[in-house]
Structure formats: structure tokens, C-alpha cells
Amino acid sequence: MLMPALSFKQLVERLRKQRGRTAVVGHALADVDAVASAVVLAKLIHAEAWALDRMRSTAQHVLQRARVRLPTLENVNAFENVVLVDVSNAALLGAHAPAIVKHPNVLAIDHHAHNQMLPVPKYVDARKTSCSEIVFEIAASMKKPLSPALAALLACGILEDSALLKSANQQTIQTLAKLLPQTKKELQELISWLVEEPAVDQRLASLNALKKTRLEKRGEILIACSETNAYESRTSALLIQMGADVAITSNVKRGRISIIKSRHAAIKKLNVGILAKQIALAFNGSGGGHPFIGGIRVSGARSSAAVARTIDAVRSQVTGSRP
């Protein structure tokens, strides 16, 4: 059953009136925007921020720079309330999805509108380029000041989800302009938080993956496909930096696939998050993401077939032809 969307005023009122122990969580494989939103909102409403599972390396790096710890959730049923940030789709909740869907008191806050949204009370503002902007608006509405560390987290969430302002709108710029003085840091320092110096094993895995990369040219679009034993998303991001329009990196042994689309690529038809969800469902796995970034997890036995389906699906959406 669909639940009516909340207005911003109703959202703030619900957050104020929550009683009991509350967990604030982002999506699985949380990015900077998800962890920043979770940590700051938890502080605003006197709740607890948690990660559903392992976070992306950039998110871990930003938390370290802000000197904030985000523990991993074990049992969602230990909480009277669950607030989801940067996610309103069960497919993006990983192994905790069944328990969260069945939980009696769930509230979702997101800046993405999905076709299959959770049947829970939700606030979605698709005009925002990040959930961090929504949390900043909540803080302002509650008239609660942000510490420099919390302001820095929100600024980093905005910077990452807007691709360092490449996809920002006027509202994004205005929010960041209000946040920056509160961080007591220069913009370039915050940007440096998002540029993680990779460890030797990460660089080695990426360089080995580059040797296995296969390139396809479809019209004016370059598709890069590679294989690795670790750090799939980092390898895909590296392939995008090197000029690919779409990068697909698979870890067949662990059943993981990373897909990234360049924000400059003229492939409006390809929504990576939706594609990842569709492939995962077809192979009884989990997956999803955002329009430009997605991840898939399937059992090892189905990995090779899932990779092939993913590549064919990308080809189809890039060229408009059926594989």
C-alpha cells in the first residue's frame, strides 16, 4: 500500500515527536552523502547513526578526517524507530531489507524518486542534488546550530553528490555558501577530504585490472569492462577518469559488479541504479544505486552470467538495440 508523501513541515514534526531509541541509517555500501546525512540527522534528533554494512572507501576517509565513528548495525529490531536517509527503496538496504520493511516505525528521507518506493511515510525532494541539503534544511528549521565537524560532513556530502558542483543547481550553491563558514575550513581542504590517497593494495588491484580492461566503441560512447579481485568501485571510477563513458568492473569470485556512468556522457536512457537493481533481481541478488553509480551482488555461481547480462544491458541502452 502506498503511503502519501510528507510535506517538509510534516517531516520535521514527525522527527520532533519520535519517542524511544531511534536508528538513522543510509543505504547499503553507503557513500559520503548517506553517512553525512545519517550522522548529522542523528545528532539533530538525539538518535544513533549506523551503517548497514561496509561503507565506500571515500565515505570512510571523510569520516576519519571529521573524526567521526559510524558503527555497523547488527539488529534493527533493537530500535523503536528507524529513519532512512538517502534511500527510500528496499533494494538498496542490503541484507537488512527484510527486517526494515517489516519494522513498524520507519520513516524515509530521500532526494531520489524511485518507481518502487518503500510503503512507509516518506519525504522526497528531487530538486536537491543531495540528501545532505535536506538535512541542512532540517537543522535550520529546528534552529539547531551545527558544529564545524558536522557542517563539514554535510558540505562533503553535497560536494560528492554534485560531482564537485558539476551537477549543482542554484539551490545547491546557496546551501554550500551557508555551510562553508560553519565548517571553519576552506573549500579546497574539504575537496581534499574526498580525494583519498589509495593504499598500495588498492593501487595494485586497480593497475592489474587495467591490464584486463576491454573497450567497446558504440557510436560516440566508450564502454570499459574489467575484472578484479578487490576494489571494484575504485577501478570503475578510475576507468571513468581515464575517459570511459561507462565502466563495468566485476569481481566474479565474490559476486560483485560495479557500474559507473560518466556525468558527461550523453546517455540519458541509462540509469545505472535502476539497471543494477533489475540485474540483481533477475539473479536473486541485491543491488541498486543512483543514476550514475550502481552496484550488484549475486552468488558466486551466478556471477559470470550476471556480468554478461549487465554488459548486454548497457550495450542495449547505449545503442538502443536489443542484445
N, C-alpha and C positions, 0 to 999 in steps of 0.2 A: 504494500500500500504506500503510495506517495505521500510524503509529508509536505505541507505548504512551506515555502521558503520564509525565513525570518527577515524582518526589517533590521536595520542596524540597531535601532533603539531596542527592539525586542531581544536581539542578541546580547547587548550589554546588560539588559535587565536579567536575562537568564543566567548570565555569568555571575552577576552580583548575588543572586538568590540561591546558588548551589550550596548544598549543605553536605557534609561528610567528606570523606577522603576522595580527592579528585586526581586522576592521572591525565596529563596533557601529552599527547604523542603525535608525531608526524607519520609519514608513510614509511614503508619498508625501504631499506637502502637509502636512508634519509640524506638529503642534500643540505646545503647551508641554510636555505630558506626554511626548510622544515624544522631543523634543530633550533635555529634562531627564534622562530615563531613559538616553538614549544617552551623553550627556556624562559623567554620574556613573558609570555602569557601566564605561565605558571607562577611567576613572581607577582604579577598583577593581581591574580585571584587567589593567592595563597594556596596553590596546588603543588603537585610534584611533576616535574618534567622527566620523561623517559624516552628511550629509543626502543623501537620494536625489535630491531636486530642490529647487525653491524651497519655503521654509517659509511658514507662515501669518504674517501681519504681527505678530500678538501674540507668537509664538514668537521672531521676530527682535528684537522690542522687549525681551523678557525677557533674551535672550542679551546684548544691548547693555548692559542695566542690570547684569548679572552680570559683564560684561567678559570674555565667553567667545566665541570664534570657532568656527563649525561649517562647515567647507568642504563643497563638493558632490562627491559620489562620481562618479568617471569610469569606473573599471574594477573591478568586483567580483572579477574573477579575479586581481587583483594580491594577493589576500589568501588565506592558508591556511584561515582560519576566518571565518565570518560569524555574528554574533549579532544577531537581530532583537528589538527591544523595542517594546512596544505594538502589535504586529502578528503575526498567525500565518496570514494569508490572502494568497495570491498576488495577488488582485485589488487589494490596497492597496499594492502595491510599484511601481506605475507602470511606466516603461519598463525598469527593471532586473529586472522579474519573471522573464523567461525565464532570465537568467543566474543569478539567485539560486536559482531552482527546480532548476537543473542543477548547482549548486555541490555538491561532495562533502561539505562540512562546514558545515552550517547548524544553528543552534540558535535556537528561538523562545521568547520570554518575553512573555506577554500577560495581560490581565485580562478579555478578551472571549472567549467561546466562540462559534465560528462553525460553520455547517453544513459548510463546505468548507475545512477547515484544511490547511495545508501538511503533506505526508507527511515530516516531519522530527521529530527529538526536540524536545519542547516542554514548557514548564511554564506552566500556565494556572491562575490563581487568580481566579475570578469573584466572590469575596467582596470583592475590593479594588475601590475606585472609581477607582483609577488605577494605572498601571504604576510610577509613582514610589514608591508604597508598597512594591511588591515589591523595587525596587532598594534602598530604605532597609533592608528586612529582610535583603537580601543583605549589605549593608555591616555590619550588626550581627552577622550570622553569621560574617563574615570578621574581625570585630573590627578594622575599619579606620575610623579617625575621618574625618569629613567636614570640609572647610574651610568657612568661612562662606559662600563663593560657591556651593559645591556643595550645601550644605544649603538655601540659598535657592532654588536651581533646583528641587530636589525639592519644597520647600514650594509653589512656584508651580505645579508640575505637579499636585499634589494639589488646590490651590485651584481651578485652572481646570477639571479634570475632574470635580470635585464641584460645579461651578457655585457657587463661593464657599461651599461646605459645605451647599448646599440639598439635595443628594442624598447627603450624607455619612452613614456609619454610625458606630457607636461606635468601631470599629477605626480608621477614618479620623481621628477626633478625637484618639484616643490617639497615633497616629503623628505627627500635626501638632504635638501638645503636646511630643513628644520632640524634634522637629526645630527648633522655633522658637528655643529657647535657643542652638542651634548656629549659627543664621543671624546672631545678634547684631543683629537688626533687629526692629522692631515689626511686628505683623501688618498694620496699615494700610499700612505702607510697601510690603510685599510685594504687597498687593492693588493698590496704585497701579502696580506694575510691569505688571499685567495690563490696566490701563486706558490704552491707547495714545492719545496726542493725535494725531489724524489730520492728515496734511498737507493743504494746500489742494486738491490734485488729487483726493485721496480724498474729501474733503467735497463737492467739486463733483460727482464721479461719483455719489455717493450721493443728493445732492439732486436731480440730474437724473433718477435712477432713480425717485425717489419720485413724480415727475410722471407716470411711465408705469405706476405700480402699479395693478393691477386687483384688486379684492376680491371674494371669494365667501363667502357665509354658508351653511354646511352644518349645519343644526341649530344647536348652540351653538358650532360651530367656525368660525373665520375663516381663510381661505386667502388669502395675498397673493402675487401673481405680478408680477414686474417684469423689466425689461431694462436692461442697462448695457453699457458698453464696457470696464469695468475694475472690479476690487474687488468681485467678485460675493458672496463670503462676508461681507464687511463690510456690504453692502447687505441681505443676508438677515438678518444679526444685528440691524441697525437696525430692520427691519420687525418682528422679534420683540419688540424693546424697546418698540416703539410699540403693541403689543397683538395682533399676529397670532399665531395658534396654529401655523401652518405657513407658511414663507416660501420661495418658489422664485424665484431670480434667475438669469437666463440671459444669456450673452454669446454670441450666435449667431455673430458673426464669428470668434471664437476657439474655438468649440465647447465652452464650459464652462458647467456648470449647478451652482448651489449650492442645497442644500436644508437648511433648519434647522427643527426642531420645538421648540416651547416645552417646557420641562421641567414646566410647569404644565398643559399640555394633556392632557385625558383621552382620549388616542388610543393606547391600549395596543397596538392591532393594527399601527400604523405604526412600523416600524423603518427609519429613514432610511438607515442604512448598507447594509442588505440591499437596500432598494429601489434605491439608487444603483447597486449592483453589478449588479442584474438589468437595469436600463435600459442600462447601459454594455455589458453582454454582448450585449444584443439589437441594438446598433448597432455592434458590433465596436470598442468603445472601452474605456476603463478607468474604474474608479470604485469607490466604497465609502465607508466611514467608520464612524461609531459610531451607536448608536440614535437620537441626537438631531441629529447633523450628518453630512452626506454631500456628496460632490462627484462630478461626472460629466465626462468628457472624451470627445468624439467628433470626427470630422472635420467641418469647416465645412459640407460639403454635406449632412450628416445632422443638423445642429444643430436646425433648426426641427422636424423630425419627432421628435427626441429630447425636445425641450421639451414638445411636445404629449403625447407618451406619458407623460412624467413627471407633468404636471398631471392627466391622466386617471387615472393610477395612484394619486396622492394622493387624488383625489376618491373613487375606489373604496374605498380603505382607510379613509377618514374616514367615509364614509356606509354602507359595507358593500354597496353596489350595484355592479354591473359597468358600466363605461363603454360 
